[in-house]
């Protein structure tokens, strides 16, 4: 059985998700963007061992808590290679938004398109969806329902902004149409900020699509 908990963290209320296998007690954390003590405490309350810290992209509000969670748990920091330059410039990003931060720890694993990560026998599939940033990815999870962790690529009735470092409107629209809109209608979309949605809802009602 898989348990999914999603809650906002950090100053910009990034949605952080904990996905845990109740049999093996292994867990994946998606976008530990802040409040690392709360993330670790929630995993401890469920007796979960964090195996991977995966990031949909490397904007500071999605990686700000990674160092502290890594130091507390030893989990692998995972990121797409094309966002490494953003990750390494975490301090610059925080300074521009008047936030303080520590230097990031080295990335343990660079994610590739269609790569599969496992907790127990449950599979997480990496989908490279550039546009919001060059290395933006989504994560597809299938268990008793289809779930997509879309980061800041797709929102409820909106899409990610493309006016920040490395953003491209043309690429994000292509990523959404080619990679996300072909998923099953009932796929639940856990977005990077704000409420969840479904692929069907966005296909029908998203004004950008």
Residue pairs with C-beta under 8 A, 6 or more apart in sequence:
1 21
1 22
1 23
2 19
2 20
2 21
2 22
2 119
2 122
2 141
2 143
2 144
3 18
3 19
3 20
3 22
3 46
4 17
4 18
4 19
4 141
4 147
4 190
5 17
5 18
5 20
5 42
6 15
6 16
6 17
6 18
6 190
6 196
7 15
7 16
7 38
7 42
8 14
8 15
8 16
8 193
9 15
9 16
9 32
9 33
9 34
9 35
9 38
9 39
9 65
10 33
10 34
10 35
10 61
10 64
10 65
11 34
11 61
11 99
12 33
12 61
12 193
13 193
14 31
14 33
14 34
14 61
14 62
14 192
14 193
15 31
15 190
15 191
15 192
15 193
15 194
16 29
16 30
16 31
16 32
16 33
16 34
16 35
16 39
16 65
17 29
17 30
17 31
17 149
17 190
18 27
18 28
18 29
18 39
18 42
18 43
18 46
18 48
19 27
19 28
19 29
19 30
19 119
19 122
19 124
19 141
20 26
20 27
20 28
20 43
20 46
20 48
20 119
21 27
21 119
21 120
21 122
23 120
24 119
24 120
25 47
25 48
25 49
26 48
26 49
26 51
26 119
26 120
27 43
27 48
27 49
27 50
27 51
27 119
28 50
28 51
28 52
28 53
28 54
28 117
28 119
28 124
29 39
29 43
29 50
29 52
29 53
29 54
29 69
29 75
30 54
30 55
30 56
30 139
30 149
30 190
31 54
31 55
31 56
31 62
31 63
31 149
31 151
31 192
32 39
32 53
32 63
32 64
32 65
32 66
32 69
33 60
33 61
33 62
33 63
33 64
33 65
34 61
34 64
34 65
35 65
36 65
36 67
36 68
36 69
36 72
37 68
39 65
39 69
40 50
40 69
40 72
40 73
43 49
43 50
43 73
49 73
50 69
50 73
50 75
51 75
51 76
51 119
52 75
52 76
52 78
52 109
52 117
52 119
53 66
53 69
53 70
53 75
53 76
53 77
53 78
54 78
54 79
54 111
54 117
54 124
54 139
55 62
55 63
55 66
55 77
55 78
55 79
55 83
55 87
56 62
56 136
56 137
56 138
56 139
56 149
56 150
56 151
56 152
56 153
56 192
57 80
57 83
57 86
57 132
57 133
57 135
57 136
57 137
57 151
57 152
58 79
58 83
58 84
58 86
58 87
58 90
58 133
58 135
59 86
59 93
59 133
59 152
59 164
60 90
60 93
60 94
60 97
60 99
60 101
62 151
62 152
62 192
63 79
63 87
63 90
63 104
64 90
64 94
64 99
64 101
66 77
66 104
66 105
67 102
67 103
67 104
67 105
69 75
70 77
70 105
71 105
76 108
76 109
77 104
77 105
77 106
77 107
77 108
77 109
78 107
78 108
78 109
78 110
78 111
78 117
79 87
79 107
79 109
79 110
79 111
79 135
80 110
80 111
80 112
80 126
80 128
80 135
80 136
80 137
81 110
81 111
81 112
81 135
82 130
82 133
82 134
82 135
83 133
83 134
83 135
83 136
84 107
84 110
84 135
86 93
86 133
86 135
86 165
86 166
87 104
87 107
88 104
90 101
90 103
90 104
91 101
91 103
94 100
94 101
111 126
111 137
112 126
112 128
113 126
113 127
113 128
113 137
114 125
114 126
114 127
115 125
115 126
116 123
116 124
116 125
116 126
117 123
117 124
117 126
118 124
122 141
122 143
123 141
123 142
124 139
124 140
124 141
125 139
125 140
125 141
126 137
126 139
127 137
127 138
127 139
127 140
127 179
127 180
128 135
128 136
128 137
128 175
129 136
129 137
129 138
129 150
129 153
129 172
129 175
129 176
129 179
129 180
130 136
130 168
130 171
130 172
130 175
131 153
131 160
131 162
131 167
131 168
131 169
131 170
131 171
131 172
131 173
131 174
131 175
131 176
132 151
132 152
132 153
132 160
132 161
132 162
132 164
132 167
132 172
133 164
133 165
133 166
133 167
134 166
136 151
136 152
136 153
136 160
136 172
136 175
137 151
138 148
138 149
138 150
138 151
138 153
138 154
138 179
138 180
139 148
139 149
140 146
140 147
140 148
140 183
141 147
141 148
141 149
145 186
145 188
146 183
146 184
146 186
146 187
146 188
147 187
147 188
147 189
147 190
148 180
148 183
148 187
148 188
148 189
148 190
148 199
149 190
150 180
150 189
150 190
150 191
150 192
151 160
151 191
151 192
152 160
152 161
152 191
152 192
152 193
153 159
153 160
153 172
153 175
153 176
153 180
153 192
154 160
154 176
154 180
154 189
154 191
154 197
154 202
154 206
155 191
155 192
155 193
155 194
155 197
156 189
156 191
156 194
156 195
156 196
156 197
156 201
156 202
157 197
157 202
157 205
157 206
157 207
158 206
158 207
158 208
159 172
159 173
159 176
159 206
159 208
159 209
160 167
160 172
160 192
161 167
162 168
162 169
162 171
162 172
173 208
173 209
176 208
176 209
177 209
180 199
180 202
181 199
181 202
181 203
181 209
183 199
184 199
185 198
185 199
185 200
185 203
186 198
186 199
186 200
187 198
187 199
188 196
188 197
188 198
189 196
189 197
189 198
189 199
189 202
190 196
191 197
202 209
203 209
